[in-house]
Amino acid sequence: MSTKSSRAASSNEAASAGTAPWNLLADFGHQQLVLATESACAVFRGSEAMRKIQQQAAHDAALHHEAIAQKLRSQSEPSDLLAIQADLMRFNLQGATQYWQQLAAAMIQTQVDMAACASQVLQTAPENGLKPALEAWQSVLYNSLNGSANQANEASTQH
């Protein structure tokens, strides 16, 4: 009885060893899909944050310009007009600075979220599966680039 179970176990191990490269490839595809989907979520959240910033900036500018238009209707003295124009210029410069700072912060947050997605995928990758495959792929790319550089150096020294 034990010989039958050991034969069955060894045949299962042989079958799993034969399919290991395919399982690794399937897991690699799965991890890529996870990374792409989570990265897309980060981009969409960032896009939504930027649209909110744009909407808030447009809303604030519309309210301020309506108030300025109301003041301009009631004021006619040159000194008052100059003060209103200075206030409008200050508001526009301050608003533009705040707008670009908020957009930059939203873009940086989006990049941080995307980097966190990649980091999470690499941290959750099985030690005997995806990480060695990624390291091997990185090695192949590095060696191919290094080989191209060596060939270019050899060609330049021959001339």
TIVO-2410 file (N, C-alpha, C; in nm, 3 decimals):
# residues 159
REC num residu      c1      c2      c3 atome chaine
REC   1      M   0.081  -0.118   0.000     N      A
REC   1      M   0.000   0.000   0.000    CA      A
REC   1      M   0.086   0.125   0.000     C      A
REC   2      S   0.196   0.121   0.075     N      A
REC   2      S   0.282   0.238   0.081    CA      A
REC   2      S   0.354   0.260  -0.051     C      A
REC   3      T   0.381   0.154  -0.126     N      A
REC   3      T   0.443   0.171  -0.257    CA      A
REC   3      T   0.350   0.239  -0.353     C      A
REC   4      K   0.220   0.208  -0.344     N      A
REC   4      K   0.124   0.274  -0.432    CA      A
REC   4      K   0.115   0.423  -0.400     C      A
REC   5      S   0.112   0.457  -0.272     N      A
REC   5      S   0.101   0.599  -0.235    CA      A
REC   5      S   0.230   0.673  -0.269     C      A
REC   6      S   0.346   0.608  -0.254     N      A
REC   6      S   0.472   0.674  -0.288    CA      A
REC   6      S   0.484   0.693  -0.439     C      A
REC   7      R   0.433   0.593  -0.517     N      A
REC   7      R   0.433   0.608  -0.663    CA      A
REC   7      R   0.341   0.722  -0.704     C      A
REC   8      A   0.225   0.729  -0.640     N      A
REC   8      A   0.130   0.836  -0.672    CA      A
REC   8      A   0.190   0.972  -0.635     C      A
REC   9      A   0.256   0.978  -0.520     N      A
REC   9      A   0.318   1.104  -0.478    CA      A
REC   9      A   0.430   1.143  -0.573     C      A
REC  10      S   0.513   1.047  -0.614     N      A
REC  10      S   0.624   1.079  -0.704    CA      A
REC  10      S   0.572   1.118  -0.842     C      A
REC  11      S   0.462   1.056  -0.886     N      A
REC  11      S   0.407   1.095  -1.016    CA      A
REC  11      S   0.344   1.234  -1.008     C      A
REC  12      N   0.283   1.269  -0.894     N      A
REC  12      N   0.230   1.404  -0.875    CA      A
REC  12      N   0.342   1.507  -0.872     C      A
REC  13      E   0.453   1.473  -0.805     N      A
REC  13      E   0.567   1.564  -0.800    CA      A
REC  13      E   0.626   1.583  -0.939     C      A
REC  14      A   0.634   1.475  -1.015     N      A
REC  14      A   0.687   1.484  -1.151    CA      A
REC  14      A   0.596   1.569  -1.238     C      A
REC  15      A   0.467   1.550  -1.222     N      A
REC  15      A   0.371   1.630  -1.300    CA      A
REC  15      A   0.379   1.776  -1.262     C      A
REC  16      S   0.390   1.804  -1.131     N      A
REC  16      S   0.398   1.945  -1.088    CA      A
REC  16      S   0.532   2.006  -1.129     C      A
REC  17      A   0.639   1.927  -1.130     N      A
REC  17      A   0.769   1.978  -1.174    CA      A
REC  17      A   0.766   2.008  -1.323     C      A
REC  18      G   0.691   1.927  -1.398     N      A
REC  18      G   0.680   1.951  -1.542    CA      A
REC  18      G   0.597   2.073  -1.575     C      A
REC  19      T   0.503   2.108  -1.487     N      A
REC  19      T   0.417   2.224  -1.512    CA      A
REC  19      T   0.465   2.349  -1.439     C      A
REC  20      A   0.573   2.337  -1.361     N      A
REC  20      A   0.623   2.452  -1.284    CA      A
REC  20      A   0.651   2.574  -1.371     C      A
REC  21      P   0.716   2.559  -1.487     N      A
REC  21      P   0.738   2.679  -1.570    CA      A
REC  21      P   0.607   2.742  -1.615     C      A
REC  22      W   0.507   2.659  -1.643     N      A
REC  22      W   0.378   2.714  -1.686    CA      A
REC  22      W   0.309   2.784  -1.571     C      A
REC  23      N   0.320   2.727  -1.451     N      A
REC  23      N   0.260   2.791  -1.334    CA      A
REC  23      N   0.329   2.924  -1.306     C      A
REC  24      L   0.460   2.926  -1.322     N      A
REC  24      L   0.535   3.049  -1.303    CA      A
REC  24      L   0.492   3.154  -1.405     C      A
REC  25      L   0.475   3.111  -1.529     N      A
REC  25      L   0.431   3.203  -1.634    CA      A
REC  25      L   0.290   3.253  -1.606     C      A
REC  26      A   0.201   3.167  -1.563     N      A
REC  26      A   0.064   3.207  -1.530    CA      A
REC  26      A   0.064   3.303  -1.412     C      A
REC  27      D   0.147   3.276  -1.311     N      A
REC  27      D   0.155   3.365  -1.196    CA      A
REC  27      D   0.213   3.500  -1.236     C      A
REC  28      F   0.310   3.497  -1.325     N      A
REC  28      F   0.369   3.622  -1.372    CA      A
REC  28      F   0.262   3.706  -1.444     C      A
REC  29      G   0.181   3.643  -1.527     N      A
REC  29      G   0.071   3.712  -1.594    CA      A
REC  29      G  -0.030   3.765  -1.495     C      A
REC  30      H  -0.059   3.685  -1.392     N      A
REC  30      H  -0.153   3.728  -1.287    CA      A
REC  30      H  -0.099   3.851  -1.215     C      A
REC  31      Q   0.030   3.845  -1.178     N      A
REC  31      Q   0.091   3.958  -1.108    CA      A
REC  31      Q   0.094   4.084  -1.195     C      A
REC  32      Q   0.117   4.066  -1.325     N      A
REC  32      Q   0.115   4.180  -1.416    CA      A
REC  32      Q  -0.025   4.241  -1.422     C      A
REC  33      L  -0.127   4.157  -1.426     N      A
REC  33      L  -0.264   4.205  -1.429    CA      A
REC  33      L  -0.299   4.278  -1.301     C      A
REC  34      V  -0.256   4.225  -1.188     N      A
REC  34      V  -0.279   4.292  -1.059    CA      A
REC  34      V  -0.211   4.429  -1.059     C      A
REC  35      L  -0.086   4.432  -1.101     N      A
REC  35      L  -0.011   4.558  -1.104    CA      A
REC  35      L  -0.076   4.659  -1.197     C      A
REC  36      A  -0.116   4.616  -1.316     N      A
REC  36      A  -0.178   4.707  -1.412    CA      A
REC  36      A  -0.311   4.761  -1.359     C      A
REC  37      T  -0.390   4.675  -1.297     N      A
REC  37      T  -0.520   4.718  -1.247    CA      A
REC  37      T  -0.506   4.812  -1.128     C      A
REC  38      E  -0.417   4.778  -1.035     N      A
REC  38      E  -0.396   4.867  -0.921    CA      A
REC  38      E  -0.335   5.000  -0.963     C      A
REC  39      S  -0.246   4.997  -1.062     N      A
REC  39      S  -0.188   5.121  -1.113    CA      A
REC  39      S  -0.295   5.207  -1.181     C      A
REC  40      A  -0.384   5.143  -1.254     N      A
REC  40      A  -0.493   5.217  -1.318    CA      A
REC  40      A  -0.582   5.282  -1.213     C      A
REC  41      C  -0.608   5.210  -1.104     N      A
REC  41      C  -0.688   5.268  -0.995    CA      A
REC  41      C  -0.618   5.393  -0.938     C      A
REC  42      A  -0.487   5.384  -0.920     N      A
REC  42      A  -0.411   5.498  -0.868    CA      A
REC  42      A  -0.419   5.617  -0.964     C      A
REC  43      V  -0.407   5.589  -1.093     N      A
REC  43      V  -0.416   5.697  -1.194    CA      A
REC  43      V  -0.555   5.759  -1.193     C      A
REC  44      F  -0.659   5.676  -1.183     N      A
REC  44      F  -0.795   5.730  -1.181    CA      A
REC  44      F  -0.821   5.813  -1.056     C      A
REC  45      R  -0.770   5.766  -0.941     N      A
REC  45      R  -0.785   5.846  -0.818    CA      A
REC  45      R  -0.711   5.979  -0.833     C      A
REC  46      G  -0.594   5.976  -0.892     N      A
REC  46      G  -0.518   6.099  -0.914    CA      A
REC  46      G  -0.589   6.193  -1.009     C      A
REC  47      S  -0.645   6.137  -1.114     N      A
REC  47      S  -0.721   6.218  -1.210    CA      A
REC  47      S  -0.841   6.282  -1.143     C      A
REC  48      E  -0.908   6.205  -1.060     N      A
REC  48      E  -1.024   6.258  -0.987    CA      A
REC  48      E  -0.982   6.371  -0.894     C      A
REC  49      A  -0.869   6.354  -0.824     N      A
REC  49      A  -0.819   6.458  -0.733    CA      A
REC  49      A  -0.785   6.585  -0.811     C      A
REC  50      M  -0.722   6.568  -0.928     N      A
REC  50      M  -0.687   6.686  -1.009    CA      A
REC  50      M  -0.811   6.757  -1.060     C      A
REC  51      R  -0.913   6.681  -1.099     N      A
REC  51      R  -1.038   6.743  -1.146    CA      A
REC  51      R  -1.105   6.820  -1.032     C      A
REC  52      K  -1.100   6.767  -0.910     N      A
REC  52      K  -1.158   6.838  -0.795    CA      A
REC  52      K  -1.083   6.969  -0.770     C      A
REC  53      I  -0.951   6.964  -0.783     N      A
REC  53      I  -0.871   7.085  -0.766    CA      A
REC  53      I  -0.909   7.188  -0.872     C      A
REC  54      Q  -0.920   7.143  -0.996     N      A
REC  54      Q  -0.959   7.233  -1.105    CA      A
REC  54      Q  -1.098   7.291  -1.082     C      A
REC  55      Q  -1.191   7.207  -1.039     N      A
REC  55      Q  -1.327   7.254  -1.016    CA      A
REC  55      Q  -1.331   7.356  -0.903     C      A
REC  56      Q  -1.257   7.329  -0.794     N      A
REC  56      Q  -1.255   7.422  -0.682    CA      A
REC  56      Q  -1.191   7.555  -0.722     C      A
REC  57      A  -1.083   7.549  -0.799     N      A
REC  57      A  -1.017   7.672  -0.845    CA      A
REC  57      A  -1.110   7.754  -0.934     C      A
REC  58      A  -1.180   7.688  -1.024     N      A
REC  58      A  -1.274   7.759  -1.112    CA      A
REC  58      A  -1.389   7.818  -1.031     C      A
REC  59      H  -1.439   7.745  -0.933     N      A
REC  59      H  -1.548   7.795  -0.850    CA      A
REC  59      H  -1.505   7.918  -0.771     C      A
REC  60      D  -1.387   7.910  -0.707     N      A
REC  60      D  -1.336   8.023  -0.630    CA      A
REC  60      D  -1.314   8.145  -0.719     C      A
REC  61      A  -1.257   8.123  -0.837     N      A
REC  61      A  -1.233   8.235  -0.929    CA      A
REC  61      A  -1.364   8.297  -0.976     C      A
REC  62      A  -1.464   8.215  -1.005     N      A
REC  62      A  -1.593   8.268  -1.048    CA      A
REC  62      A  -1.657   8.354  -0.939     C      A
REC  63      L  -1.653   8.306  -0.814     N      A
REC  63      L  -1.711   8.384  -0.704    CA      A
REC  63      L  -1.637   8.517  -0.686     C      A
REC  64      H  -1.505   8.511  -0.689     N      A
REC  64      H  -1.427   8.634  -0.669    CA      A
REC  64      H  -1.450   8.733  -0.783     C      A
REC  65      H  -1.452   8.685  -0.906     N      A
REC  65      H  -1.472   8.774  -1.019    CA      A
REC  65      H  -1.614   8.832  -1.021     C      A
REC  66      E  -1.712   8.756  -0.974     N      A
REC  66      E  -1.848   8.811  -0.962    CA      A
REC  66      E  -1.851   8.924  -0.861     C      A
REC  67      A  -1.780   8.906  -0.748     N      A
REC  67      A  -1.773   9.011  -0.647    CA      A
REC  67      A  -1.701   9.134  -0.702     C      A
REC  68      I  -1.595   9.113  -0.777     N      A
REC  68      I  -1.522   9.225  -0.837    CA      A
REC  68      I  -1.611   9.298  -0.939     C      A
REC  69      A  -1.684   9.221  -1.018     N      A
REC  69      A  -1.774   9.283  -1.117    CA      A
REC  69      A  -1.879   9.369  -1.046     C      A
REC  70      Q  -1.930   9.320  -0.933     N      A
REC  70      Q  -2.028   9.397  -0.856    CA      A
REC  70      Q  -1.967   9.528  -0.805     C      A
REC  71      K  -1.842   9.520  -0.754     N      A
REC  71      K  -1.773   9.640  -0.707    CA      A
REC  71      K  -1.750   9.738  -0.822     C      A
REC  72      L  -1.714   9.686  -0.938     N      A
REC  72      L  -1.687   9.774  -1.053    CA      A
REC  72      L  -1.813   9.847  -1.098     C      A
REC  73      R  -1.928   9.785  -1.083     N      A
REC  73      R  -2.054   9.851  -1.121    CA      A
REC  73      R  -2.083   9.970  -1.031     C      A
REC  74      S  -2.045   9.960  -0.904     N      A
REC  74      S  -2.078  10.066  -0.809    CA      A
REC  74      S  -1.966  10.168  -0.791     C      A
REC  75      Q  -1.846  10.142  -0.831     N      A
REC  75      Q  -1.732  10.232  -0.812    CA      A
REC  75      Q  -1.697  10.303  -0.943     C      A
REC  76      S  -1.664  10.429  -0.930     N      A
REC  76      S  -1.623  10.502  -1.050    CA      A
REC  76      S  -1.499  10.587  -1.028     C      A
REC  77      E  -1.451  10.597  -0.906     N      A
REC  77      E  -1.331  10.675  -0.877    CA      A
REC  77      E  -1.207  10.600  -0.926     C      A
REC  78      P  -1.112  10.672  -0.986     N      A
REC  78      P  -0.992  10.606  -1.035    CA      A
REC  78      P  -0.912  10.534  -0.926     C      A
REC  79      S  -0.906  10.590  -0.807     N      A
REC  79      S  -0.832  10.524  -0.699    CA      A
REC  79      S  -0.901  10.394  -0.658     C      A
REC  80      D  -1.034  10.394  -0.658     N      A
REC  80      D  -1.108  10.271  -0.627    CA      A
REC  80      D  -1.086  10.166  -0.734     C      A
REC  81      L  -1.085  10.209  -0.859     N      A
REC  81      L  -1.062  10.116  -0.970    CA      A
REC  81      L  -0.923  10.055  -0.962     C      A
REC  82      L  -0.825  10.138  -0.923     N      A
REC  82      L  -0.689  10.087  -0.909    CA      A
REC  82      L  -0.680   9.985  -0.795     C      A
REC  83      A  -0.747  10.010  -0.683     N      A
REC  83      A  -0.747   9.917  -0.570    CA      A
REC  83      A  -0.815   9.785  -0.609     C      A
REC  84      I  -0.924   9.797  -0.685     N      A
REC  84      I  -0.994   9.676  -0.729    CA      A
REC  84      I  -0.907   9.594  -0.823     C      A
REC  85      Q  -0.838   9.664  -0.914     N      A
REC  85      Q  -0.751   9.595  -1.007    CA      A
REC  85      Q  -0.635   9.528  -0.934     C      A
REC  86      A  -0.579   9.593  -0.834     N      A
REC  86      A  -0.470   9.535  -0.755    CA      A
REC  86      A  -0.520   9.412  -0.679     C      A
REC  87      D  -0.641   9.421  -0.624     N      A
REC  87      D  -0.698   9.307  -0.553    CA      A
REC  87      D  -0.719   9.189  -0.647     C      A
REC  88      L  -0.767   9.218  -0.767     N      A
REC  88      L  -0.791   9.113  -0.865    CA      A
REC  88      L  -0.658   9.047  -0.907     C      A
REC  89      M  -0.555   9.129  -0.926     N      A
REC  89      M  -0.425   9.076  -0.964    CA      A
REC  89      M  -0.366   8.990  -0.852     C      A
REC  90      R  -0.379   9.038  -0.727     N      A
REC  90      R  -0.330   8.960  -0.613    CA      A
REC  90      R  -0.402   8.826  -0.603     C      A
REC  91      F  -0.534   8.829  -0.617     N      A
REC  91      F  -0.613   8.706  -0.610    CA      A
REC  91      F  -0.572   8.609  -0.720     C      A
REC  92      N  -0.554   8.658  -0.842     N      A
REC  92      N  -0.518   8.571  -0.954    CA      A
REC  92      N  -0.380   8.508  -0.935     C      A
REC  93      L  -0.282   8.588  -0.890     N      A
REC  93      L  -0.148   8.533  -0.867    CA      A
REC  93      L  -0.148   8.432  -0.753     C      A
REC  94      Q  -0.216   8.466  -0.644     N      A
REC  94      Q  -0.223   8.376  -0.530    CA      A
REC  94      Q  -0.299   8.248  -0.568     C      A
REC  95      G  -0.408   8.263  -0.640     N      A
REC  95      G  -0.486   8.147  -0.683    CA      A
REC  95      G  -0.409   8.056  -0.777     C      A
REC  96      A  -0.334   8.116  -0.870     N      A
REC  96      A  -0.255   8.036  -0.964    CA      A
REC  96      A  -0.146   7.959  -0.891     C      A
REC  97      T  -0.081   8.025  -0.796     N      A
REC  97      T   0.025   7.958  -0.719    CA      A
REC  97      T  -0.033   7.840  -0.640     C      A
REC  98      Q  -0.145   7.864  -0.573     N      A
REC  98      Q  -0.208   7.758  -0.494    CA      A
REC  98      Q  -0.255   7.645  -0.585     C      A
REC  99      Y  -0.311   7.678  -0.700     N      A
REC  99      Y  -0.361   7.579  -0.795    CA      A
REC  99      Y  -0.248   7.487  -0.841     C      A
REC 100      W  -0.133   7.544  -0.881     N      A
REC 100      W  -0.023   7.462  -0.931    CA      A
REC 100      W   0.041   7.380  -0.820     C      A
REC 101      Q   0.045   7.436  -0.698     N      A
REC 101      Q   0.098   7.358  -0.586    CA      A
REC 101      Q   0.009   7.238  -0.556     C      A
REC 102      Q  -0.122   7.258  -0.559     N      A
REC 102      Q  -0.214   7.148  -0.533    CA      A
REC 102      Q  -0.208   7.043  -0.643     C      A
REC 103      L  -0.197   7.088  -0.768     N      A
REC 103      L  -0.184   6.992  -0.878    CA      A
REC 103      L  -0.055   6.911  -0.865     C      A
REC 104      A   0.053   6.978  -0.832     N      A
REC 104      A   0.181   6.907  -0.815    CA      A
REC 104      A   0.171   6.806  -0.702     C      A
REC 105      A   0.107   6.843  -0.592     N      A
REC 105      A   0.090   6.750  -0.480    CA      A
REC 105      A   0.006   6.629  -0.521     C      A
REC 106      A  -0.099   6.653  -0.599     N      A
REC 106      A  -0.184   6.542  -0.645    CA      A
REC 106      A  -0.106   6.450  -0.739     C      A
REC 107      M  -0.023   6.506  -0.826     N      A
REC 107      M   0.056   6.424  -0.917    CA      A
REC 107      M   0.160   6.342  -0.841     C      A
REC 108      I   0.222   6.404  -0.743     N      A
REC 108      I   0.321   6.331  -0.661    CA      A
REC 108      I   0.253   6.218  -0.585     C      A
REC 109      Q   0.133   6.245  -0.530     N      A
REC 109      Q   0.061   6.141  -0.458    CA      A
REC 109      Q   0.025   6.026  -0.551     C      A
REC 110      T  -0.012   6.058  -0.674     N      A
REC 110      T  -0.043   5.953  -0.772    CA      A
REC 110      T   0.080   5.868  -0.799     C      A
REC 111      Q   0.197   5.930  -0.814     N      A
REC 111      Q   0.320   5.855  -0.836    CA      A
REC 111      Q   0.356   5.769  -0.716     C      A
REC 112      V   0.334   5.821  -0.596     N      A
REC 112      V   0.360   5.744  -0.475    CA      A
REC 112      V   0.268   5.623  -0.470     C      A
REC 113      D   0.140   5.643  -0.504     N      A
REC 113      D   0.045   5.532  -0.504    CA      A
REC 113      D   0.084   5.426  -0.606     C      A
REC 114      M   0.129   5.469  -0.723     N      A
REC 114      M   0.169   5.373  -0.826    CA      A
REC 114      M   0.294   5.296  -0.782     C      A
REC 115      A   0.388   5.365  -0.720     N      A
REC 115      A   0.508   5.297  -0.670    CA      A
REC 115      A   0.471   5.198  -0.559     C      A
REC 116      A   0.374   5.234  -0.477     N      A
REC 116      A   0.329   5.143  -0.371    CA      A
REC 116      A   0.266   5.018  -0.431     C      A
REC 117      C   0.195   5.034  -0.543     N      A
REC 117      C   0.137   4.916  -0.610    CA      A
REC 117      C   0.247   4.820  -0.655     C      A
REC 118      A   0.350   4.874  -0.718     N      A
REC 118      A   0.461   4.790  -0.766    CA      A
REC 118      A   0.534   4.727  -0.648     C      A
REC 119      S   0.554   4.803  -0.543     N      A
REC 119      S   0.622   4.750  -0.425    CA      A
REC 119      S   0.541   4.638  -0.361     C      A
REC 120      Q   0.410   4.657  -0.355     N      A
REC 120      Q   0.324   4.554  -0.295    CA      A
REC 120      Q   0.327   4.425  -0.377     C      A
REC 121      V   0.327   4.437  -0.509     N      A
REC 121      V   0.332   4.318  -0.593    CA      A
REC 121      V   0.463   4.244  -0.572     C      A
REC 122      L   0.574   4.317  -0.563     N      A
REC 122      L   0.703   4.253  -0.543    CA      A
REC 122      L   0.715   4.191  -0.405     C      A
REC 123      Q   0.654   4.254  -0.305     N      A
REC 123      Q   0.661   4.199  -0.169    CA      A
REC 123      Q   0.574   4.075  -0.153     C      A
REC 124      T   0.464   4.069  -0.225     N      A
REC 124      T   0.375   3.953  -0.212    CA      A
REC 124      T   0.410   3.842  -0.308     C      A
REC 125      A   0.508   3.865  -0.394     N      A
REC 125      A   0.548   3.760  -0.490    CA      A
REC 125      A   0.608   3.643  -0.416     C      A
REC 126      P   0.575   3.521  -0.456     N      A
REC 126      P   0.633   3.404  -0.390    CA      A
REC 126      P   0.783   3.399  -0.414     C      A
REC 127      E   0.856   3.362  -0.310     N      A
REC 127      E   1.003   3.358  -0.318    CA      A
REC 127      E   1.052   3.261  -0.426     C      A
REC 128      N   0.982   3.152  -0.443     N      A
REC 128      N   1.029   3.053  -0.540    CA      A
REC 128      N   0.963   3.071  -0.675     C      A
REC 129      G   0.889   3.178  -0.693     N      A
REC 129      G   0.816   3.195  -0.818    CA      A
REC 129      G   0.856   3.320  -0.893     C      A
REC 130      L   0.792   3.429  -0.861     N      A
REC 130      L   0.804   3.550  -0.941    CA      A
REC 130      L   0.937   3.623  -0.921     C      A
REC 131      K   0.986   3.631  -0.798     N      A
REC 131      K   1.109   3.706  -0.774    CA      A
REC 131      K   1.228   3.651  -0.853     C      A
REC 132      P   1.252   3.520  -0.850     N      A
REC 132      P   1.363   3.470  -0.932    CA      A
REC 132      P   1.341   3.495  -1.082     C      A
REC 133      A   1.216   3.487  -1.124     N      A
REC 133      A   1.188   3.514  -1.266    CA      A
REC 133      A   1.218   3.660  -1.300     C      A
REC 134      L   1.177   3.752  -1.211     N      A
REC 134      L   1.207   3.893  -1.234    CA      A
REC 134      L   1.356   3.920  -1.231     C      A
REC 135      E   1.426   3.855  -1.137     N      A
REC 135      E   1.570   3.874  -1.129    CA      A
REC 135      E   1.640   3.818  -1.254     C      A
REC 136      A   1.592   3.703  -1.301     N      A
REC 136      A   1.649   3.645  -1.424    CA      A
REC 136      A   1.623   3.736  -1.543     C      A
REC 137      W   1.502   3.789  -1.550     N      A
REC 137      W   1.466   3.879  -1.660    CA      A
REC 137      W   1.552   4.005  -1.655     C      A
REC 138      Q   1.571   4.059  -1.533     N      A
REC 138      Q   1.655   4.176  -1.516    CA      A
REC 138      Q   1.798   4.146  -1.556     C      A
REC 139      S   1.847   4.028  -1.522     N      A
REC 139      S   1.982   3.988  -1.557    CA      A
REC 139      S   1.998   3.977  -1.709     C      A
REC 140      V   1.899   3.918  -1.774     N      A
REC 140      V   1.904   3.905  -1.919    CA      A
REC 140      V   1.908   4.043  -1.985     C      A
REC 141      L   1.821   4.133  -1.936     N      A
REC 141      L   1.820   4.269  -1.993    CA      A
REC 141      L   1.953   4.339  -1.969     C      A
REC 142      Y   2.004   4.327  -1.846     N      A
REC 142      Y   2.130   4.392  -1.814    CA      A
REC 142      Y   2.243   4.337  -1.901     C      A
REC 143      N   2.248   4.204  -1.913     N      A
REC 143      N   2.354   4.142  -1.992    CA      A
REC 143      N   2.342   4.177  -2.139     C      A
REC 144      S   2.219   4.186  -2.189     N      A
REC 144      S   2.204   4.222  -2.330    CA      A
REC 144      S   2.246   4.367  -2.352     C      A
REC 145      L   2.211   4.455  -2.257     N      A
REC 145      L   2.256   4.593  -2.270    CA      A
REC 145      L   2.406   4.604  -2.253     C      A
REC 146      N   2.461   4.528  -2.158     N      A
REC 146      N   2.604   4.527  -2.135    CA      A
REC 146      N   2.677   4.470  -2.257     C      A
REC 147      G   2.619   4.367  -2.317     N      A
REC 147      G   2.678   4.308  -2.437    CA      A
REC 147      G   2.678   4.407  -2.553     C      A
REC 148      S   2.570   4.482  -2.566     N      A
REC 148      S   2.563   4.584  -2.671    CA      A
REC 148      S   2.669   4.692  -2.648     C      A
REC 149      A   2.687   4.728  -2.521     N      A
REC 149      A   2.788   4.829  -2.489    CA      A
REC 149      A   2.927   4.775  -2.519     C      A
REC 150      N   2.952   4.649  -2.486     N      A
REC 150      N   3.082   4.588  -2.514    CA      A
REC 150      N   3.108   4.581  -2.664     C      A
REC 151      Q   3.007   4.544  -2.742     N      A
REC 151      Q   3.022   4.539  -2.887    CA      A
REC 151      Q   3.051   4.677  -2.945     C      A
REC 152      A   2.985   4.777  -2.890     N      A
REC 152      A   3.009   4.914  -2.937    CA      A
REC 152      A   3.151   4.959  -2.903     C      A
REC 153      N   3.198   4.921  -2.784     N      A
REC 153      N   3.335   4.956  -2.744    CA      A
REC 153      N   3.436   4.884  -2.833     C      A
REC 154      E   3.411   4.756  -2.862     N      A
REC 154      E   3.502   4.680  -2.948    CA      A
REC 154      E   3.505   4.739  -3.088     C      A
REC 155      A   3.391   4.778  -3.139     N      A
REC 155      A   3.384   4.834  -3.274    CA      A
REC 155      A   3.457   4.968  -3.280     C      A
REC 156      S   3.447   5.046  -3.171     N      A
REC 156      S   3.514   5.177  -3.173    CA      A
REC 156      S   3.666   5.163  -3.159     C      A
REC 157      T   3.711   5.058  -3.089     N      A
REC 157      T   3.856   5.038  -3.074    CA      A
REC 157      T   3.917   4.978  -3.199     C      A
REC 158      Q   3.838   4.909  -3.282     N      A
REC 158      Q   3.892   4.852  -3.403    CA      A
REC 158      Q   3.912   4.957  -3.511     C      A
REC 159      H   3.839   5.065  -3.504     N      A
REC 159      H   3.851   5.171  -3.608    CA      A
REC 159      H   3.952   5.269  -3.576     C      A
***
